[in-house]
Amino acid sequence: PTLVLPDPGAPVAQTAFPVPADIYDKVSGEMQKKGYSCECLGGGRISHQSQDKKIHVYGYSMGYGRAQHSVSTEKIKAVYPDYEVTWADDGY
């Protein structure tokens, strides 16, 4: 799953990062207690080849379905501008 956190001052969620389902369940419960709203938008896998400076986002979560990988890759590119960042809906 992908955990989406609100950007202070923004009306919609701005930050997403991948987390295992058990961590999402725990963190989302804690966030809800503090008044935040959480929703899992899907999941997938990330292949990180640091020596080649490549990151590939692909696949889906059995429990949460497929995340919108194009959005995830744009956020990754912002943090890793010198990497080749790609995505595909193929794979599990």
PyMOL Python script that loads the backbone (N, CA, C, O; Angstrom):
from pymol import cmd

cmd.read_pdbstr("""\
ATOM      1  N   PRO A   1       0.823  -1.202   0.000  1.00  0.00           N
ATOM      2  CA  PRO A   1       0.000   0.000   0.000  1.00  0.00           C
ATOM      3  C   PRO A   1       0.857   1.252   0.000  1.00  0.00           C
ATOM      4  O   PRO A   1       2.051   1.208   0.298  1.00  0.00           O
ATOM      5  N   THR A   2       0.237   2.352  -0.334  1.00  0.00           N
ATOM      6  CA  THR A   2       0.918   3.632  -0.332  1.00  0.00           C
ATOM      7  C   THR A   2       0.259   4.516   0.705  1.00  0.00           C
ATOM      8  O   THR A   2      -0.953   4.731   0.656  1.00  0.00           O
ATOM      9  N   LEU A   3       1.024   5.026   1.630  1.00  0.00           N
ATOM     10  CA  LEU A   3       0.514   5.897   2.670  1.00  0.00           C
ATOM     11  C   LEU A   3       0.619   7.326   2.169  1.00  0.00           C
ATOM     12  O   LEU A   3       1.688   7.759   1.738  1.00  0.00           O
ATOM     13  N   VAL A   4      -0.482   8.059   2.223  1.00  0.00           N
ATOM     14  CA  VAL A   4      -0.504   9.429   1.747  1.00  0.00           C
ATOM     15  C   VAL A   4      -0.642  10.354   2.944  1.00  0.00           C
ATOM     16  O   VAL A   4      -1.575  10.220   3.736  1.00  0.00           O
ATOM     17  N   LEU A   5       0.288  11.292   3.076  1.00  0.00           N
ATOM     18  CA  LEU A   5       0.287  12.245   4.175  1.00  0.00           C
ATOM     19  C   LEU A   5      -0.081  13.626   3.667  1.00  0.00           C
ATOM     20  O   LEU A   5       0.311  13.995   2.560  1.00  0.00           O
ATOM     21  N   PRO A   6      -0.827  14.400   4.451  1.00  0.00           N
ATOM     22  CA  PRO A   6      -1.198  15.742   4.002  1.00  0.00           C
ATOM     23  C   PRO A   6      -0.031  16.706   4.074  1.00  0.00           C
ATOM     24  O   PRO A   6       0.804  16.626   4.975  1.00  0.00           O
ATOM     25  N   ASP A   7       0.017  17.598   3.135  1.00  0.00           N
ATOM     26  CA  ASP A   7       1.001  18.673   3.141  1.00  0.00           C
ATOM     27  C   ASP A   7       0.380  19.820   3.936  1.00  0.00           C
ATOM     28  O   ASP A   7      -0.677  20.320   3.552  1.00  0.00           O
ATOM     29  N   PRO A   8       1.007  20.252   5.034  1.00  0.00           N
ATOM     30  CA  PRO A   8       0.420  21.347   5.810  1.00  0.00           C
ATOM     31  C   PRO A   8       0.160  22.559   4.927  1.00  0.00           C
ATOM     32  O   PRO A   8       1.038  22.995   4.182  1.00  0.00           O
ATOM     33  N   GLY A   9      -1.019  23.087   5.014  1.00  0.00           N
ATOM     34  CA  GLY A   9      -1.384  24.253   4.221  1.00  0.00           C
ATOM     35  C   GLY A   9      -1.997  23.897   2.880  1.00  0.00           C
ATOM     36  O   GLY A   9      -2.493  24.786   2.188  1.00  0.00           O
ATOM     37  N   ALA A  10      -1.983  22.654   2.493  1.00  0.00           N
ATOM     38  CA  ALA A  10      -2.569  22.245   1.216  1.00  0.00           C
ATOM     39  C   ALA A  10      -3.897  21.548   1.478  1.00  0.00           C
ATOM     40  O   ALA A  10      -4.021  20.821   2.463  1.00  0.00           O
ATOM     41  N   PRO A  11      -4.894  21.753   0.617  1.00  0.00           N
ATOM     42  CA  PRO A  11      -6.208  21.148   0.852  1.00  0.00           C
ATOM     43  C   PRO A  11      -6.269  19.659   0.529  1.00  0.00           C
ATOM     44  O   PRO A  11      -7.213  18.984   0.940  1.00  0.00           O
ATOM     45  N   VAL A  12      -5.292  19.136  -0.194  1.00  0.00           N
ATOM     46  CA  VAL A  12      -5.308  17.709  -0.553  1.00  0.00           C
ATOM     47  C   VAL A  12      -3.982  17.061  -0.173  1.00  0.00           C
ATOM     48  O   VAL A  12      -2.984  17.744   0.057  1.00  0.00           O
ATOM     49  N   ALA A  13      -3.988  15.744  -0.110  1.00  0.00           N
ATOM     50  CA  ALA A  13      -2.768  15.012   0.229  1.00  0.00           C
ATOM     51  C   ALA A  13      -1.705  15.233  -0.831  1.00  0.00           C
ATOM     52  O   ALA A  13      -2.005  15.278  -2.024  1.00  0.00           O
ATOM     53  N   GLN A  14      -0.449  15.371  -0.388  1.00  0.00           N
ATOM     54  CA  GLN A  14       0.631  15.695  -1.298  1.00  0.00           C
ATOM     55  C   GLN A  14       1.773  14.690  -1.314  1.00  0.00           C
ATOM     56  O   GLN A  14       2.498  14.616  -2.306  1.00  0.00           O
ATOM     57  N   THR A  15       1.958  13.919  -0.258  1.00  0.00           N
ATOM     58  CA  THR A  15       3.134  13.071  -0.141  1.00  0.00           C
ATOM     59  C   THR A  15       2.721  11.613  -0.036  1.00  0.00           C
ATOM     60  O   THR A  15       1.843  11.267   0.755  1.00  0.00           O
ATOM     61  N   ALA A  16       3.352  10.758  -0.831  1.00  0.00           N
ATOM     62  CA  ALA A  16       3.050   9.331  -0.791  1.00  0.00           C
ATOM     63  C   ALA A  16       4.349   8.552  -0.715  1.00  0.00           C
ATOM     64  O   ALA A  16       5.349   8.935  -1.322  1.00  0.00           O
ATOM     65  N   PHE A  17       4.329   7.456   0.033  1.00  0.00           N
ATOM     66  CA  PHE A  17       5.490   6.572   0.086  1.00  0.00           C
ATOM     67  C   PHE A  17       5.018   5.159   0.383  1.00  0.00           C
ATOM     68  O   PHE A  17       4.006   4.973   1.060  1.00  0.00           O
ATOM     69  N   PRO A  18       5.741   4.157  -0.117  1.00  0.00           N
ATOM     70  CA  PRO A  18       5.307   2.779   0.048  1.00  0.00           C
ATOM     71  C   PRO A  18       5.581   2.250   1.457  1.00  0.00           C
ATOM     72  O   PRO A  18       6.613   2.550   2.058  1.00  0.00           O
ATOM     73  N   VAL A  19       4.638   1.459   1.967  1.00  0.00           N
ATOM     74  CA  VAL A  19       4.805   0.822   3.269  1.00  0.00           C
ATOM     75  C   VAL A  19       4.147  -0.555   3.238  1.00  0.00           C
ATOM     76  O   VAL A  19       3.166  -0.743   2.519  1.00  0.00           O
ATOM     77  N   PRO A  20       4.664  -1.526   4.003  1.00  0.00           N
ATOM     78  CA  PRO A  20       4.001  -2.827   4.112  1.00  0.00           C
ATOM     79  C   PRO A  20       2.626  -2.674   4.759  1.00  0.00           C
ATOM     80  O   PRO A  20       2.405  -1.753   5.547  1.00  0.00           O
ATOM     81  N   ALA A  21       1.705  -3.576   4.427  1.00  0.00           N
ATOM     82  CA  ALA A  21       0.318  -3.481   4.889  1.00  0.00           C
ATOM     83  C   ALA A  21       0.201  -3.433   6.407  1.00  0.00           C
ATOM     84  O   ALA A  21      -0.612  -2.667   6.925  1.00  0.00           O
ATOM     85  N   ASP A  22       0.986  -4.224   7.138  1.00  0.00           N
ATOM     86  CA  ASP A  22       0.858  -4.223   8.591  1.00  0.00           C
ATOM     87  C   ASP A  22       1.275  -2.886   9.191  1.00  0.00           C
ATOM     88  O   ASP A  22       0.692  -2.444  10.182  1.00  0.00           O
ATOM     89  N   ILE A  23       2.270  -2.244   8.607  1.00  0.00           N
ATOM     90  CA  ILE A  23       2.685  -0.921   9.083  1.00  0.00           C
ATOM     91  C   ILE A  23       1.614   0.106   8.738  1.00  0.00           C
ATOM     92  O   ILE A  23       1.301   0.971   9.556  1.00  0.00           O
ATOM     93  N   TYR A  24       1.049   0.020   7.534  1.00  0.00           N
ATOM     94  CA  TYR A  24      -0.018   0.943   7.145  1.00  0.00           C
ATOM     95  C   TYR A  24      -1.181   0.846   8.126  1.00  0.00           C
ATOM     96  O   TYR A  24      -1.704   1.865   8.575  1.00  0.00           O
ATOM     97  N   ASP A  25      -1.586  -0.378   8.459  1.00  0.00           N
ATOM     98  CA  ASP A  25      -2.715  -0.560   9.380  1.00  0.00           C
ATOM     99  C   ASP A  25      -2.438   0.112  10.718  1.00  0.00           C
ATOM    100  O   ASP A  25      -3.312   0.783  11.266  1.00  0.00           O
ATOM    101  N   LYS A  26      -1.240  -0.061  11.246  1.00  0.00           N
ATOM    102  CA  LYS A  26      -0.880   0.528  12.535  1.00  0.00           C
ATOM    103  C   LYS A  26      -0.812   2.053  12.453  1.00  0.00           C
ATOM    104  O   LYS A  26      -1.394   2.752  13.282  1.00  0.00           O
ATOM    105  N   VAL A  27      -0.104   2.557  11.458  1.00  0.00           N
ATOM    106  CA  VAL A  27       0.095   3.994  11.335  1.00  0.00           C
ATOM    107  C   VAL A  27      -1.214   4.709  11.017  1.00  0.00           C
ATOM    108  O   VAL A  27      -1.472   5.783  11.562  1.00  0.00           O
ATOM    109  N   SER A  28      -2.041   4.141  10.150  1.00  0.00           N
ATOM    110  CA  SER A  28      -3.292   4.802   9.800  1.00  0.00           C
ATOM    111  C   SER A  28      -4.201   4.901  11.021  1.00  0.00           C
ATOM    112  O   SER A  28      -4.892   5.904  11.197  1.00  0.00           O
ATOM    113  N   GLY A  29      -4.208   3.871  11.864  1.00  0.00           N
ATOM    114  CA  GLY A  29      -4.997   3.923  13.091  1.00  0.00           C
ATOM    115  C   GLY A  29      -4.516   5.023  14.028  1.00  0.00           C
ATOM    116  O   GLY A  29      -5.320   5.746  14.615  1.00  0.00           O
ATOM    117  N   GLU A  30      -3.214   5.143  14.162  1.00  0.00           N
ATOM    118  CA  GLU A  30      -2.645   6.192  15.012  1.00  0.00           C
ATOM    119  C   GLU A  30      -2.937   7.580  14.444  1.00  0.00           C
ATOM    120  O   GLU A  30      -3.220   8.514  15.194  1.00  0.00           O
ATOM    121  N   MET A  31      -2.867   7.711  13.126  1.00  0.00           N
ATOM    122  CA  MET A  31      -3.146   9.006  12.500  1.00  0.00           C
ATOM    123  C   MET A  31      -4.612   9.387  12.657  1.00  0.00           C
ATOM    124  O   MET A  31      -4.933  10.555  12.878  1.00  0.00           O
ATOM    125  N   GLN A  32      -5.503   8.403  12.543  1.00  0.00           N
ATOM    126  CA  GLN A  32      -6.930   8.677  12.697  1.00  0.00           C
ATOM    127  C   GLN A  32      -7.241   9.152  14.111  1.00  0.00           C
ATOM    128  O   GLN A  32      -8.105  10.009  14.297  1.00  0.00           O
ATOM    129  N   LYS A  33      -6.551   8.609  15.103  1.00  0.00           N
ATOM    130  CA  LYS A  33      -6.735   9.052  16.482  1.00  0.00           C
ATOM    131  C   LYS A  33      -6.354  10.523  16.642  1.00  0.00           C
ATOM    132  O   LYS A  33      -6.873  11.209  17.522  1.00  0.00           O
ATOM    133  N   LYS A  34      -5.444  11.008  15.785  1.00  0.00           N
ATOM    134  CA  LYS A  34      -4.988  12.400  15.849  1.00  0.00           C
ATOM    135  C   LYS A  34      -5.797  13.309  14.912  1.00  0.00           C
ATOM    136  O   LYS A  34      -5.475  14.486  14.751  1.00  0.00           O
ATOM    137  N   GLY A  35      -6.839  12.754  14.303  1.00  0.00           N
ATOM    138  CA  GLY A  35      -7.719  13.562  13.470  1.00  0.00           C
ATOM    139  C   GLY A  35      -7.412  13.557  11.988  1.00  0.00           C
ATOM    140  O   GLY A  35      -8.069  14.268  11.228  1.00  0.00           O
ATOM    141  N   TYR A  36      -6.427  12.773  11.551  1.00  0.00           N
ATOM    142  CA  TYR A  36      -6.113  12.681  10.124  1.00  0.00           C
ATOM    143  C   TYR A  36      -6.949  11.590   9.473  1.00  0.00           C
ATOM    144  O   TYR A  36      -7.373  10.642  10.133  1.00  0.00           O
ATOM    145  N   SER A  37      -7.178  11.729   8.201  1.00  0.00           N
ATOM    146  CA  SER A  37      -7.881  10.724   7.423  1.00  0.00           C
ATOM    147  C   SER A  37      -6.872   9.996   6.531  1.00  0.00           C
ATOM    148  O   SER A  37      -6.050  10.639   5.877  1.00  0.00           O
ATOM    149  N   CYS A  38      -6.929   8.679   6.501  1.00  0.00           N
ATOM    150  CA  CYS A  38      -6.007   7.877   5.681  1.00  0.00           C
ATOM    151  C   CYS A  38      -6.790   6.981   4.741  1.00  0.00           C
ATOM    152  O   CYS A  38      -7.869   6.491   5.074  1.00  0.00           O
ATOM    153  N   GLU A  39      -6.225   6.776   3.559  1.00  0.00           N
ATOM    154  CA  GLU A  39      -6.810   5.848   2.598  1.00  0.00           C
ATOM    155  C   GLU A  39      -5.676   5.227   1.792  1.00  0.00           C
ATOM    156  O   GLU A  39      -4.820   5.942   1.270  1.00  0.00           O
ATOM    157  N   CYS A  40      -5.664   3.927   1.689  1.00  0.00           N
ATOM    158  CA  CYS A  40      -4.669   3.254   0.871  1.00  0.00           C
ATOM    159  C   CYS A  40      -5.114   3.314  -0.580  1.00  0.00           C
ATOM    160  O   CYS A  40      -6.215   2.877  -0.919  1.00  0.00           O
ATOM    161  N   LEU A  41      -4.258   3.854  -1.432  1.00  0.00           N
ATOM    162  CA  LEU A  41      -4.598   4.035  -2.836  1.00  0.00           C
ATOM    163  C   LEU A  41      -4.083   2.930  -3.735  1.00  0.00           C
ATOM    164  O   LEU A  41      -4.278   2.981  -4.949  1.00  0.00           O
ATOM    165  N   GLY A  42      -3.422   1.922  -3.155  1.00  0.00           N
ATOM    166  CA  GLY A  42      -2.893   0.812  -3.937  1.00  0.00           C
ATOM    167  C   GLY A  42      -1.469   0.510  -3.552  1.00  0.00           C
ATOM    168  O   GLY A  42      -0.912   1.152  -2.661  1.00  0.00           O
ATOM    169  N   GLY A  43      -0.879  -0.449  -4.207  1.00  0.00           N
ATOM    170  CA  GLY A  43       0.477  -0.854  -3.869  1.00  0.00           C
ATOM    171  C   GLY A  43       1.256  -1.285  -5.092  1.00  0.00           C
ATOM    172  O   GLY A  43       0.806  -1.124  -6.227  1.00  0.00           O
ATOM    173  N   GLY A  44       2.416  -1.828  -4.844  1.00  0.00           N
ATOM    174  CA  GLY A  44       3.293  -2.285  -5.911  1.00  0.00           C
ATOM    175  C   GLY A  44       4.674  -2.566  -5.367  1.00  0.00           C
ATOM    176  O   GLY A  44       4.855  -2.701  -4.157  1.00  0.00           O
ATOM    177  N   ARG A  45       5.636  -2.655  -6.244  1.00  0.00           N
ATOM    178  CA  ARG A  45       7.019  -2.964  -5.877  1.00  0.00           C
ATOM    179  C   ARG A  45       7.948  -1.882  -6.422  1.00  0.00           C
ATOM    180  O   ARG A  45       7.615  -1.165  -7.366  1.00  0.00           O
ATOM    181  N   ILE A  46       9.120  -1.788  -5.800  1.00  0.00           N
ATOM    182  CA  ILE A  46      10.137  -0.859  -6.285  1.00  0.00           C
ATOM    183  C   ILE A  46      11.455  -1.605  -6.383  1.00  0.00           C
ATOM    184  O   ILE A  46      11.907  -2.214  -5.414  1.00  0.00           O
ATOM    185  N   SER A  47      12.071  -1.555  -7.561  1.00  0.00           N
ATOM    186  CA  SER A  47      13.406  -2.103  -7.778  1.00  0.00           C
ATOM    187  C   SER A  47      14.373  -0.925  -7.800  1.00  0.00           C
ATOM    188  O   SER A  47      14.243  -0.019  -8.623  1.00  0.00           O
ATOM    189  N   HIS A  48      15.351  -0.946  -6.881  1.00  0.00           N
ATOM    190  CA  HIS A  48      16.321   0.145  -6.785  1.00  0.00           C
ATOM    191  C   HIS A  48      17.709  -0.410  -7.074  1.00  0.00           C
ATOM    192  O   HIS A  48      18.238  -1.208  -6.300  1.00  0.00           O
ATOM    193  N   GLN A  49      18.292   0.007  -8.175  1.00  0.00           N
ATOM    194  CA  GLN A  49      19.643  -0.391  -8.557  1.00  0.00           C
ATOM    195  C   GLN A  49      20.541   0.829  -8.382  1.00  0.00           C
ATOM    196  O   GLN A  49      20.750   1.600  -9.318  1.00  0.00           O
ATOM    197  N   SER A  50      21.072   0.995  -7.161  1.00  0.00           N
ATOM    198  CA  SER A  50      21.806   2.217  -6.816  1.00  0.00           C
ATOM    199  C   SER A  50      23.073   2.411  -7.647  1.00  0.00           C
ATOM    200  O   SER A  50      23.400   3.542  -8.008  1.00  0.00           O
ATOM    201  N   GLN A  51      23.788   1.338  -7.954  1.00  0.00           N
ATOM    202  CA  GLN A  51      25.026   1.498  -8.729  1.00  0.00           C
ATOM    203  C   GLN A  51      24.755   1.987 -10.147  1.00  0.00           C
ATOM    204  O   GLN A  51      25.547   2.736 -10.720  1.00  0.00           O
ATOM    205  N   ASP A  52      23.633   1.557 -10.701  1.00  0.00           N
ATOM    206  CA  ASP A  52      23.254   1.983 -12.057  1.00  0.00           C
ATOM    207  C   ASP A  52      22.390   3.242 -12.054  1.00  0.00           C
ATOM    208  O   ASP A  52      22.063   3.780 -13.112  1.00  0.00           O
ATOM    209  N   LYS A  53      22.023   3.705 -10.862  1.00  0.00           N
ATOM    210  CA  LYS A  53      21.138   4.863 -10.694  1.00  0.00           C
ATOM    211  C   LYS A  53      19.834   4.670 -11.450  1.00  0.00           C
ATOM    212  O   LYS A  53      19.423   5.510 -12.251  1.00  0.00           O
ATOM    213  N   LYS A  54      19.186   3.520 -11.166  1.00  0.00           N
ATOM    214  CA  LYS A  54      17.900   3.188 -11.782  1.00  0.00           C
ATOM    215  C   LYS A  54      16.899   2.780 -10.710  1.00  0.00           C
ATOM    216  O   LYS A  54      17.230   2.048  -9.777  1.00  0.00           O
ATOM    217  N   ILE A  55      15.681   3.262 -10.858  1.00  0.00           N
ATOM    218  CA  ILE A  55      14.565   2.861 -10.000  1.00  0.00           C
ATOM    219  C   ILE A  55      13.412   2.493 -10.913  1.00  0.00           C
ATOM    220  O   ILE A  55      13.066   3.244 -11.825  1.00  0.00           O
ATOM    221  N   HIS A  56      12.812   1.322 -10.661  1.00  0.00           N
ATOM    222  CA  HIS A  56      11.676   0.857 -11.465  1.00  0.00           C
ATOM    223  C   HIS A  56      10.519   0.521 -10.529  1.00  0.00           C
ATOM    224  O   HIS A  56      10.678  -0.264  -9.595  1.00  0.00           O
ATOM    225  N   VAL A  57       9.362   1.114 -10.779  1.00  0.00           N
ATOM    226  CA  VAL A  57       8.145   0.885  -9.992  1.00  0.00           C
ATOM    227  C   VAL A  57       7.216   0.001 -10.826  1.00  0.00           C
ATOM    228  O   VAL A  57       6.987   0.271 -12.005  1.00  0.00           O
ATOM    229  N   TYR A  58       6.683  -1.057 -10.205  1.00  0.00           N
ATOM    230  CA  TYR A  58       5.875  -2.006 -10.969  1.00  0.00           C
ATOM    231  C   TYR A  58       4.959  -2.810 -10.041  1.00  0.00           C
ATOM    232  O   TYR A  58       5.056  -2.718  -8.817  1.00  0.00           O
ATOM    233  N   GLY A  59       4.072  -3.596 -10.647  1.00  0.00           N
ATOM    234  CA  GLY A  59       3.267  -4.561  -9.908  1.00  0.00           C
ATOM    235  C   GLY A  59       2.090  -3.963  -9.152  1.00  0.00           C
ATOM    236  O   GLY A  59       1.647  -2.847  -9.423  1.00  0.00           O
ATOM    237  N   TYR A  60       1.598  -4.748  -8.191  1.00  0.00           N
ATOM    238  CA  TYR A  60       0.405  -4.370  -7.445  1.00  0.00           C
ATOM    239  C   TYR A  60       0.393  -5.066  -6.095  1.00  0.00           C
ATOM    240  O   TYR A  60       1.199  -5.959  -5.836  1.00  0.00           O
ATOM    241  N   SER A  61      -0.512  -4.657  -5.257  1.00  0.00           N
ATOM    242  CA  SER A  61      -0.704  -5.277  -3.956  1.00  0.00           C
ATOM    243  C   SER A  61      -1.882  -6.243  -4.039  1.00  0.00           C
ATOM    244  O   SER A  61      -2.928  -5.903  -4.592  1.00  0.00           O
ATOM    245  N   MET A  62      -1.717  -7.434  -3.497  1.00  0.00           N
ATOM    246  CA  MET A  62      -2.814  -8.407  -3.484  1.00  0.00           C
ATOM    247  C   MET A  62      -4.007  -7.861  -2.700  1.00  0.00           C
ATOM    248  O   MET A  62      -5.154  -8.090  -3.084  1.00  0.00           O
ATOM    249  N   GLY A  63      -3.753  -7.151  -1.623  1.00  0.00           N
ATOM    250  CA  GLY A  63      -4.828  -6.653  -0.775  1.00  0.00           C
ATOM    251  C   GLY A  63      -5.387  -5.301  -1.164  1.00  0.00           C
ATOM    252  O   GLY A  63      -6.558  -5.016  -0.913  1.00  0.00           O
ATOM    253  N   TYR A  64      -4.554  -4.455  -1.780  1.00  0.00           N
ATOM    254  CA  TYR A  64      -4.966  -3.079  -2.056  1.00  0.00           C
ATOM    255  C   TYR A  64      -5.033  -2.731  -3.536  1.00  0.00           C
ATOM    256  O   TYR A  64      -5.427  -1.618  -3.885  1.00  0.00           O
ATOM    257  N   GLY A  65      -4.663  -3.643  -4.402  1.00  0.00           N
ATOM    258  CA  GLY A  65      -4.694  -3.367  -5.834  1.00  0.00           C
ATOM    259  C   GLY A  65      -3.460  -2.606  -6.300  1.00  0.00           C
ATOM    260  O   GLY A  65      -2.452  -2.542  -5.596  1.00  0.00           O
ATOM    261  N   ARG A  66      -3.553  -2.037  -7.480  1.00  0.00           N
ATOM    262  CA  ARG A  66      -2.428  -1.351  -8.105  1.00  0.00           C
ATOM    263  C   ARG A  66      -2.463   0.140  -7.772  1.00  0.00           C
ATOM    264  O   ARG A  66      -3.508   0.783  -7.869  1.00  0.00           O
ATOM    265  N   ALA A  67      -1.318   0.676  -7.382  1.00  0.00           N
ATOM    266  CA  ALA A  67      -1.188   2.122  -7.179  1.00  0.00           C
ATOM    267  C   ALA A  67      -1.036   2.799  -8.529  1.00  0.00           C
ATOM    268  O   ALA A  67      -0.784   2.135  -9.535  1.00  0.00           O
ATOM    269  N   GLN A  68      -1.185   4.092  -8.556  1.00  0.00           N
ATOM    270  CA  GLN A  68      -0.984   4.855  -9.782  1.00  0.00           C
ATOM    271  C   GLN A  68       0.514   5.128  -9.910  1.00  0.00           C
ATOM    272  O   GLN A  68       1.014   6.139  -9.416  1.00  0.00           O
ATOM    273  N   HIS A  69       1.223   4.215 -10.578  1.00  0.00           N
ATOM    274  CA  HIS A  69       2.681   4.259 -10.632  1.00  0.00           C
ATOM    275  C   HIS A  69       3.233   5.522 -11.287  1.00  0.00           C
ATOM    276  O   HIS A  69       4.337   5.954 -10.958  1.00  0.00           O
ATOM    277  N   SER A  70       2.494   6.106 -12.190  1.00  0.00           N
ATOM    278  CA  SER A  70       2.971   7.336 -12.827  1.00  0.00           C
ATOM    279  C   SER A  70       3.122   8.448 -11.789  1.00  0.00           C
ATOM    280  O   SER A  70       4.041   9.262 -11.887  1.00  0.00           O
ATOM    281  N   VAL A  71       2.239   8.491 -10.805  1.00  0.00           N
ATOM    282  CA  VAL A  71       2.330   9.495  -9.735  1.00  0.00           C
ATOM    283  C   VAL A  71       3.522   9.192  -8.836  1.00  0.00           C
ATOM    284  O   VAL A  71       4.285  10.089  -8.478  1.00  0.00           O
ATOM    285  N   SER A  72       3.676   7.920  -8.474  1.00  0.00           N
ATOM    286  CA  SER A  72       4.808   7.521  -7.625  1.00  0.00           C
ATOM    287  C   SER A  72       6.138   7.858  -8.275  1.00  0.00           C
ATOM    288  O   SER A  72       7.042   8.365  -7.611  1.00  0.00           O
ATOM    289  N   THR A  73       6.269   7.579  -9.580  1.00  0.00           N
ATOM    290  CA  THR A  73       7.547   7.830 -10.241  1.00  0.00           C
ATOM    291  C   THR A  73       7.855   9.324 -10.316  1.00  0.00           C
ATOM    292  O   THR A  73       9.021   9.709 -10.227  1.00  0.00           O
ATOM    293  N   GLU A  74       6.851  10.165 -10.477  1.00  0.00           N
ATOM    294  CA  GLU A  74       7.103  11.610 -10.503  1.00  0.00           C
ATOM    295  C   GLU A  74       7.623  12.092  -9.156  1.00  0.00           C
ATOM    296  O   GLU A  74       8.498  12.957  -9.109  1.00  0.00           O
ATOM    297  N   LYS A  75       7.102  11.550  -8.062  1.00  0.00           N
ATOM    298  CA  LYS A  75       7.573  11.921  -6.725  1.00  0.00           C
ATOM    299  C   LYS A  75       8.997  11.411  -6.493  1.00  0.00           C
ATOM    300  O   LYS A  75       9.811  12.093  -5.870  1.00  0.00           O
ATOM    301  N   ILE A  76       9.292  10.212  -6.995  1.00  0.00           N
ATOM    302  CA  ILE A  76      10.646   9.658  -6.862  1.00  0.00           C
ATOM    303  C   ILE A  76      11.641  10.495  -7.668  1.00  0.00           C
ATOM    304  O   ILE A  76      12.740  10.778  -7.193  1.00  0.00           O
ATOM    305  N   LYS A  77      11.258  10.892  -8.889  1.00  0.00           N
ATOM    306  CA  LYS A  77      12.133  11.711  -9.733  1.00  0.00           C
ATOM    307  C   LYS A  77      12.495  13.030  -9.054  1.00  0.00           C
ATOM    308  O   LYS A  77      13.603  13.537  -9.230  1.00  0.00           O
ATOM    309  N   ALA A  78      11.573  13.580  -8.286  1.00  0.00           N
ATOM    310  CA  ALA A  78      11.837  14.845  -7.594  1.00  0.00           C
ATOM    311  C   ALA A  78      12.924  14.681  -6.538  1.00  0.00           C
ATOM    312  O   ALA A  78      13.661  15.626  -6.254  1.00  0.00           O
ATOM    313  N   VAL A  79      13.028  13.490  -5.955  1.00  0.00           N
ATOM    314  CA  VAL A  79      14.029  13.226  -4.914  1.00  0.00           C
ATOM    315  C   VAL A  79      15.321  12.682  -5.512  1.00  0.00           C
ATOM    316  O   VAL A  79      16.403  12.910  -4.971  1.00  0.00           O
ATOM    317  N   TYR A  80      15.210  11.962  -6.629  1.00  0.00           N
ATOM    318  CA  TYR A  80      16.361  11.354  -7.304  1.00  0.00           C
ATOM    319  C   TYR A  80      16.457  11.877  -8.742  1.00  0.00           C
ATOM    320  O   TYR A  80      16.254  11.105  -9.679  1.00  0.00           O
ATOM    321  N   PRO A  81      16.760  13.159  -8.942  1.00  0.00           N
ATOM    322  CA  PRO A  81      16.758  13.717 -10.297  1.00  0.00           C
ATOM    323  C   PRO A  81      17.838  13.147 -11.213  1.00  0.00           C
ATOM    324  O   PRO A  81      17.717  13.230 -12.435  1.00  0.00           O
ATOM    325  N   ASP A  82      18.888  12.572 -10.637  1.00  0.00           N
ATOM    326  CA  ASP A  82      19.962  12.017 -11.465  1.00  0.00           C
ATOM    327  C   ASP A  82      19.770  10.530 -11.763  1.00  0.00           C
ATOM    328  O   ASP A  82      20.661   9.892 -12.323  1.00  0.00           O
ATOM    329  N   TYR A  83      18.617   9.977 -11.393  1.00  0.00           N
ATOM    330  CA  TYR A  83      18.310   8.567 -11.652  1.00  0.00           C
ATOM    331  C   TYR A  83      17.411   8.421 -12.872  1.00  0.00           C
ATOM    332  O   TYR A  83      16.667   9.336 -13.225  1.00  0.00           O
ATOM    333  N   GLU A  84      17.490   7.263 -13.505  1.00  0.00           N
ATOM    334  CA  GLU A  84      16.510   6.870 -14.511  1.00  0.00           C
ATOM    335  C   GLU A  84      15.367   6.206 -13.744  1.00  0.00           C
ATOM    336  O   GLU A  84      15.556   5.146 -13.148  1.00  0.00           O
ATOM    337  N   VAL A  85      14.192   6.816 -13.754  1.00  0.00           N
ATOM    338  CA  VAL A  85      13.051   6.304 -13.006  1.00  0.00           C
ATOM    339  C   VAL A  85      11.967   5.893 -14.006  1.00  0.00           C
ATOM    340  O   VAL A  85      11.502   6.707 -14.805  1.00  0.00           O
ATOM    341  N   THR A  86      11.575   4.621 -13.949  1.00  0.00           N
ATOM    342  CA  THR A  86      10.575   4.086 -14.887  1.00  0.00           C
ATOM    343  C   THR A  86       9.470   3.366 -14.121  1.00  0.00           C
ATOM    344  O   THR A  86       9.598   3.092 -12.928  1.00  0.00           O
ATOM    345  N   TRP A  87       8.384   3.066 -14.827  1.00  0.00           N
ATOM    346  CA  TRP A  87       7.312   2.299 -14.214  1.00  0.00           C
ATOM    347  C   TRP A  87       6.614   1.433 -15.269  1.00  0.00           C
ATOM    348  O   TRP A  87       6.691   1.691 -16.470  1.00  0.00           O
ATOM    349  N   ALA A  88       5.933   0.402 -14.773  1.00  0.00           N
ATOM    350  CA  ALA A  88       5.143  -0.491 -15.619  1.00  0.00           C
ATOM    351  C   ALA A  88       4.057  -1.129 -14.779  1.00  0.00           C
ATOM    352  O   ALA A  88       4.224  -1.306 -13.573  1.00  0.00           O
ATOM    353  N   ASP A  89       2.948  -1.473 -15.404  1.00  0.00           N
ATOM    354  CA  ASP A  89       1.881  -2.169 -14.698  1.00  0.00           C
ATOM    355  C   ASP A  89       2.105  -3.676 -14.662  1.00  0.00           C
ATOM    356  O   ASP A  89       1.337  -4.400 -14.028  1.00  0.00           O
ATOM    357  N   ASP A  90       3.152  -4.156 -15.336  1.00  0.00           N
ATOM    358  CA  ASP A  90       3.452  -5.589 -15.384  1.00  0.00           C
ATOM    359  C   ASP A  90       3.965  -6.095 -14.041  1.00  0.00           C
ATOM    360  O   ASP A  90       4.504  -5.332 -13.240  1.00  0.00           O
ATOM    361  N   GLY A  91       3.789  -7.386 -13.809  1.00  0.00           N
ATOM    362  CA  GLY A  91       4.388  -8.024 -12.644  1.00  0.00           C
ATOM    363  C   GLY A  91       3.548  -7.933 -11.396  1.00  0.00           C
ATOM    364  O   GLY A  91       2.555  -7.210 -11.323  1.00  0.00           O
ATOM    365  N   TYR A  92       3.992  -8.705 -10.411  1.00  0.00           N
ATOM    366  CA  TYR A  92       3.317  -8.705  -9.105  1.00  0.00           C
ATOM    367  C   TYR A  92       4.207  -8.201  -8.042  1.00  0.00           C
ATOM    368  O   TYR A  92       3.805  -8.132  -6.881  1.00  0.00           O
TER     369      TYR A  92
END
""", "prot")
cmd.dss("prot")
cmd.show_as("cartoon", "prot")
cmd.util.cbc("prot")
cmd.orient("prot")
